[in-house]
């Protein structure tokens, strides 16, 4: 939830999943940069010295861990969004697809937000 509650522009949010996963749904405003492409493309997409937050599918996926390492090796200050896309969506936060932005009701079993009674 730190990523959702942070001030706009305080970091670059990077979706490290493959193209089909990005197309299925991603966090609005995120940059799509699959993990394997970080060494070759990061400098062209993300200004040097920018704080970066990476995410992949969810807590059972270690893709963002490898992405964080790739950014760290390039000298970027980086953090990993552990819950990934799964917990972003399950917390009722916006998800963008080709059809637009969708916000679903939060899952009461996982949400960090207060639910209306």
C-alpha positions in Angstrom: 0.0 0.0 0.0 3.0 2.3 0.3 3.1 2.6 -3.5 -0.6 3.5 -3.7 -0.3 6.0 -0.9 2.9 7.7 -2.1 3.0 11.2 -3.6 2.7 11.2 -7.4 6.1 11.5 -9.1 8.0 10.3 -6.0 9.1 7.2 -7.9 8.8 5.4 -11.3 6.6 2.3 -11.0 7.8 -0.5 -13.3 5.7 -3.5 -14.4 8.3 -6.2 -15.0 5.9 -8.9 -16.4 5.7 -10.1 -20.0 3.6 -8.4 -22.6 0.5 -10.7 -22.3 0.3 -10.0 -18.6 0.7 -6.2 -19.1 -2.1 -6.4 -21.7 -4.3 -8.4 -19.3 -4.1 -5.5 -16.8 -1.6 -3.2 -15.2 -1.3 -0.3 -12.7 -2.2 3.0 -14.4 0.9 5.1 -14.9 3.3 2.2 -14.7 6.1 1.8 -17.2 6.2 -1.6 -18.9 9.7 -3.0 -18.8 10.1 -6.8 -18.7 12.8 -8.0 -16.4 15.0 -9.4 -19.2 15.0 -6.1 -21.0 16.0 -3.9 -18.0 19.8 -3.9 -18.7 19.3 -2.8 -22.3 16.3 -0.4 -22.0 16.2 1.1 -18.5 18.4 4.1 -19.2 16.3 5.1 -22.2 13.0 4.9 -20.3 13.9 5.9 -16.7 16.2 8.9 -15.9 19.3 8.0 -14.0 18.9 8.4 -10.2 15.2 8.0 -10.3 13.7 6.0 -7.5 12.1 2.9 -8.9 9.4 0.5 -7.5 9.1 -2.8 -9.4 6.2 -5.2 -9.4 5.3 -8.5 -11.0 2.3 -10.7 -10.5 2.1 -11.3 -6.7 3.8 -12.6 -3.6 4.3 -16.1 -5.1 6.2 -14.7 -8.1 9.9 -13.7 -7.8 10.1 -11.8 -11.0 10.2 -8.5 -9.3 13.0 -9.7 -7.1 15.2 -10.3 -10.2 14.0 -7.0 -11.7 15.0 -5.1 -8.5 18.4 -6.7 -8.7 18.8 -5.6 -12.3 17.9 -2.0 -11.4 20.2 -2.0 -8.4 23.1 -3.3 -10.6 22.5 -0.2 -12.9 22.7 2.1 -9.9 19.0 2.9 -9.4 17.5 3.2 -5.9 14.9 0.5 -6.1 12.2 -1.1 -4.0 10.0 -4.1 -4.6 6.2 -4.1 -4.4 5.8 -7.5 -2.7 2.1 -8.0 -3.2 2.4 -7.2 -6.9 -0.5 -6.8 -9.3 -2.5 -9.4 -7.5 -2.7 -7.6 -4.2 -3.0 -4.2 -5.9 -6.2 -5.4 -7.6 -7.5 -7.3 -4.6 -7.2 -4.1 -2.6 -9.7 -2.4 -4.9 -7.1 -0.2 -6.6 -7.4 0.8 -10.3 -6.3 -1.6 -13.0 -5.8 -0.4 -16.6 -6.6 -2.5 -19.7 -7.2 -1.7 -23.3 -10.8 -1.1 -22.4 -9.9 1.6 -19.8 -9.4 1.7 -16.1 -11.4 -0.6 -13.8 -11.8 -0.5 -10.1 -13.3 -3.5 -8.4 -14.5 -3.8 -4.9 -11.7 -4.6 -2.4 -11.4 -8.2 -1.1 -12.2 -8.0 2.6 -9.7 -10.8 3.3 -6.7 -8.9 2.1 -7.5 -5.2 1.9 -5.5 -2.7 3.8 -8.3 -0.2 3.3 -11.3 0.2 5.6 -14.4 -1.3 4.1 -17.8 0.3 4.4 -20.1 -1.7 6.7 
